[in-house]
């Protein structure tokens, strides 16, 4: 389980950056302090899905939309 906010950056691949601060905040809100996120591979998989959300939609996306439209894991 990842609990420190900056650890969310472990979900980024080499030389990858957050497209917006909103993408990072969404990832932190969904993935930190979750017992299901117990290794880096799961963290990377989930962060990579969040990164595919278009910039114009990231601030209003719901968990249900992430699960349905982006195949985000339903923990």
Buried (B, 14 or more C-beta within 10 A) or exposed (E): EBEEEEBBBEBBEEEEEBBEEBBBBBBBEBBBEBEEBEEEEBBBBBBBBBBEBEEEEBEEBEEEEBBEEEEBEEE
